[in-house]
Each structure stands twice: as C-alpha cells, then as structure tokens.
Amino acid sequence: MGTPRPPTERVRVLWLVKGLGPGGAEQLLLLAAGVVDRSRFDYRVAYVRPDKTHLVPEFEANGLVPQRLGANTSGPALRAPWIADLRRAMSDVDIVHAHSPVLASAARLVSRTLPRSRRPVVVTTEHNEWTSHRTPTRVLNGFTAPLDAHHWAVSDQVKDTVWTSRREGYDVLIHGIDPEAVNPGPDARGRLRSELGVATDEVLSLTVANLRSNKDYPNLLRAARLALDLEPRLRFAAVGQGPLVDEVAALHTSLGLGDRFQLLGFRRDVHDLMAAADVFTLASAHEGLPVAVMEAFAGGLPVVATAVGGLPHQVTDGVEGLLVPPGDSHALAAALVTVARDDDLRQRMGAAARARAADYDIRRAVAAQEQVYAALVSRSPHA
C-alpha cells in the first residue's frame, strides 16, 4: 500500500482522447477545461493522433499543455509505440479518464502492468453508440469494460447500445456547454452573411459536423438538393473536416449545389456562423449527444435533425425544431422547407431553443465527475 495522500495534495487526473481535432468529445473536454476545479484537481491531457491537433492552442490557453503519446517515435499513430508513453503517463496520475473506446481498452490493460502502488483508477465516458464502432473496437471495449472503476454514457440512447451484460454499471451524465461562452462577435450576423454571399431575405441552414460516415453528409446533400428545388430562398453552409472530404465534394459537384451549399472546412468562428444562420441542421445516421446542437440552442436557432442517439431527448419535435427519420432525404428536405417558409415558426422554435440552453451547462457535468474522482481516489488502495 502506498503512502497516504496529504489532504492538501491535488488529485492528478489524466484525460485520454484519441485526437484533438474539432470533434464532439474533444469539444466537450475543451469546455470542461474552462470550468474545472484547479484547487482540488491537477488535470493533464494526452492524445495519440498526430493529424488531429486543431484544439491544442485552445487547451494551452486554458492552462493545459496536451501531450502527444508516441511523439518521439515513428510509424502509424495507432500502433504500439505510444503504449510506452501511455504507461509512463499513467504511472504519475491518480485517475485516468478515457474518452475513446480504443484508448479506454488500452488504458485498462496497461493499468494492470503497473505496480499497485502506482496504478491509477480508470474511468471512461462513452460518447457514441456502441453500434457505430467497428467490430474489433466493440469487442475489445466490451471485454475490458469491467476493469473500469466507473463509466458514464452521454445519453440514455448511448447507454442502451452497450452490451446488456455490461450495461448495469453505466451512469448517464448529460454533458454540455458554457452558455455564456456562446457569444458572437460584433455584427457577426451581417458580417458573416456578407462573407457567405447570403442575402437578407434568404434562409441560411448551418451544419457543424465532421465529414465522417456517422454524420451522413450524403443524406444532407441530397436533402439540400430537394429542398432548393422547392424553396430557392434556402442557402446551406457546413463546417467540418474529415476523411470523407473528397467523397463529399464529389457528391456536392454531382448534385449541382454550387454556392447554394458551401463546404467551409474547419472554422474557429462557429458561434459567429450560428449568429448568421436561421436554422441548424444535422442529418446524422448515428449520434451521441451533439455539442453543436447545444450551441445552436444557446444561439437561439431552431433545429432540423434526424431522430438518432440523444437528439430526441434534446429536440422536442415541433417545439425547438423538427425531427425526421435517419436516411430519409425527402423527409429532411420537407422539414427544411417547412421551417424556411414560416418566419413565425422559426422565431418560436428559436426562442424555445434558447430557453433550453441553461439545461446544458457544462459545470453540472464537471462537478459530478469531480465528485466521483474524489470518491474513487479516497477508496484507492494507494490513496
């Protein structure tokens, strides 16, 4: 048994995430970094992907300097060399909180190679439905999950996709945003609409989603084509980057969307873009609990989205927005046209969305996590 922890010593917490690109889990960690209790907890961040560093400057601005595991070794990012760095990082902390199923599995197994006096407590958060993972990832995650000291899921829908034999130990913790930080710059609406070439009488639909299969950009682009043919006042813009960029661009060209649907790539001014928009749209095939929808609420935007993952618990159909079945481009287009043609409906839904924003304050989730961290460390054999 290790030396008892002095009562004034901070609990050392390592957040472990696959990359620091502009994805949902990464954004949640960045938001949490701004509200954590630094007087009681010493936070560190580690990641693996060398091509996902978009948010590193933002973490550094919050006083956290992320460590890239395997940075001093060559070879593909997700091969073994980074494991040695992970083991060293884990031996110097009390809690490892993994936010990726692959890294969670690795952390659980690596922890068992450390002496008990240096073995951290491992906790995990499931951000996406298990059915969205590749089979090897799902199997490894499922078999190693019992090694966790605690696990969370970001929504009831995500928890429901966990293997039945593993589901009992999962707590649902609704994450969130800092509503006060959704603060567009001066004259953001006019400035950004001018930049995008959107006229004052046009209706701009904004999507913020990485170009990955679960976001179903083909569904979104086909719906946009159908909607534009019915309502020429509609315009579309999408913020996101990812492995499907070439496929999405090719489909965009084949559908003849031109500048009526602008693919903006990675942007740091998402809140300004939301101020410029009239509706937020998400066409996903799978979801956890999208940060972008919470931010759209804070920006007072009605939401048109597919009824997947945690979205039906965020968006009440007919109140804050409209929900449609996943993969149904015609239904998505019809919902977009309905919202675009009814100014009063957009205003009512936008007001209802803004009223809900306070429900998603990240401080609640961080406080709940820190309470668990402290309890687990106090029970740890080497605390």
Secondary structure, 3 states (H helix, E strand, C coil): CCCCCCCCCCEEEEEECCCCCCCHHHHHHHHHHCCCCCCCEEEEEEECCCCCCCCHHHHHHCCCCCEECCCCCCCCCCCCHHHHHHHHHHCCCCEEEECCHHHHHHHHHHHCCCCHHHCCEEEEEECCCHHHCCHHHHHHHHHHHHHCCEEEECCHHHHHCCCCCCHHHEEECCCCECHHHCCCCCCHHHHHHHHHCCCCCCEEEEEECCCCHHHCHHHHHHHHHHHHHHCCCEEEEEECCCCCHHHHHHHHHHCCCHHHEEEEECCCCHHHHHHHCCEEEECCCCCCCCHHHHHHHHCCCCEEEECCCCHHHHCCECCCEEEECCCCHHHHHHHHHHHHHCHHHHHHHHHHHHHHHHHHEHHHHHHHHHHHHHHHHHHCCCC
